[in-house]
Structure formats: structure tokens, C-alpha cells
């Protein structure tokens, strides 16, 4: 008991801003998204195609460029990306690490070009380990994949959140997206986890109030996104509020209710 009290006291010293008002039990558990109480319109991604045929996919946090010529092109240390356009409405991106296929992305336009579907697959030594699908609605453009697209899948991926807090770290998981972070609450940058976790992306967690944590996300050391989780006084809801430092209009809130 004495050791337990000591650990909790140490946690309070570390998280003075948290005020020890909310205990781990208040945070821990499964939380379900309430869309009617949330304020979110969906993130926007941009596809562009240069005059010489280079594709650029910009999804806010970062972007990638590629050519659909069927050639293995280097994208990092011992890694390559290949793009193959099988028809005017479909293309495939394949990533290999050390000449072994680790992921693939199949993009396909609907008839009429108003809907864009992405099927992402992560591979392990014995084959596919996970597959996720995202659906985008066209906001602008009419030529090929080029244009601005709104991601309609985000709320489905964030429909459920799991939280676990102890005297050292905070776990935040999204089972539908197969993504999670396990980060110390002292602000240390920690890699994100999951089969589709982006290379070089980290999260850092710090207390930001009596019942709130601030999470800062970086890509290769540069801040690109930040959000906070705030627990209500009755312990029944968590509000996820975010903003993109580079895009002032990219902000919103998701409200989760304890199950």
C-alpha cells in the first residue's frame, strides 16, 4: 500500500497540471463516439497530376509523389514504391522493404468519377495481415484522379476508442483503424503503432489541465498535428479536440461516451 501511494504521489508531482482530480479509473475503459455531439466534416486530400505525368497525393500531414510507369523507385533506405495504372479509373501502389512486399494501395474511381475508393493492405511474412478501406467524395476536379476529395471513412475508424492511464503512460487505441499509441506522459516523442502507421510519425503526451492531456504529433521531428483529450467532470464523456497548425480551418471535436 505504501509503495502504491508513493507511485501515485510521484504521478501527481509529474502531472501537476492534471491536479490528480481525475484518477486512472475515470479515464480507463472503452469509449463510443457520439456523432450527433461531434463537430467534424471530414478531412480533405488532394490529388494532382503534373504535365509530365507525376502524381502527387497530399493528405495534410504529408504528401507522396510517384509515377505510374511500373518501375521500382527508391523511397527510402532499402525501400521502393511501384505504381501501375491498370485502367483510366484504377491504379495500384506497391511498397517493398528489402525487396519484400510490405503494403499495397488500390485506388479506384467509380463510374462517373464522383467517388474514390482506397483499399490498403499490409503484408507479413506469410501474406496479408490487415486490410482497410477508405471512401472519398469528389469536391473538385473532373479529370482522372486529379482534384480535392473529402474522406468519409474517418468517423467509422474512430467510432470506438480505448483508453488506459497509469502513473507513467497513456494508451489511446482505435480498434477499427488498428492504430494505437503507448506514450509516457512526460512529453517524450514515441512512435505510433499499427500495420498502417506512417514512417517517422511520433506522438508526445503531456498533462494540459486538471482533466486534460495534450498530444502533439510529429513527422520526422516536425509538428504537423495536435489534439487534446478532456474528461468531463462527471467522468462520462471525453472530448477530442484537434487542430492542424498549418491549416487553421482543419479543426473539430469528437465526443466519446463511456461504455
ZIFEN-V665844 format. One record per backbone hydrogen bond with DSSP energy under -1.0 kcal/mol. NH is the residue of the N-H (numbers start at 1). CO is the residue of the C=O. Records with the same first field share a line. If there is no record, write none. Layout:
# ZIFEN-V665844
NH->CO ; CO
This chain:
# ZIFEN-V665844
5->1
6->2
7->3
8->4
9->5
10->6
11->7
12->8
13->9
14->10
15->11
19->15
21->18
27->23
28->24
29->163
31->161
32->257
33->159
34->255
37->34
39->253
45->149
46->58
47->147
48->56
50->54
53->50
55->66
56->48
57->64
58->46
59->62
61->59
64->57
66->55
69->67
70->83
73->81
75->79
79->76
80->96
81->73
82->94
84->92
87->90
90->87
91->107
92->84
93->105
94->82
95->103
96->80
97->100
98->78
100->97
102->95
103->95
104->121
105->93
106->119
107->91
108->117
109->89
110->115
113->110
116->136
117->108
118->134
119->106
120->132
121->104
122->130
123->102
124->127
127->124
129->122
130->122
132->120
134->118
136->116
137->150
138->114
139->148
140->148
146->143
147->47
149->45
150->137
151->43
152->135
157->153
158->154
159->156
161->31
162->173
163->29
164->171
166->169
170->183
171->164
172->181
173->162
174->179
178->174
179->174
180->193
181->172
183->170
185->168
187->205
190->203
192->201
193->180
197->194
201->198
202->218
203->190
204->216
206->214
208->212
213->229
214->206
215->227
216->204
217->225
218->202
219->222
220->200
222->219
224->217
225->217
226->243
227->215
228->241
229->213
230->239
231->211
232->237
235->232
238->256
239->230
240->254
241->228
242->252
243->226
244->250
247->244
250->247
251->249
252->242
253->39
254->240
256->238
257->32
258->236
259->30
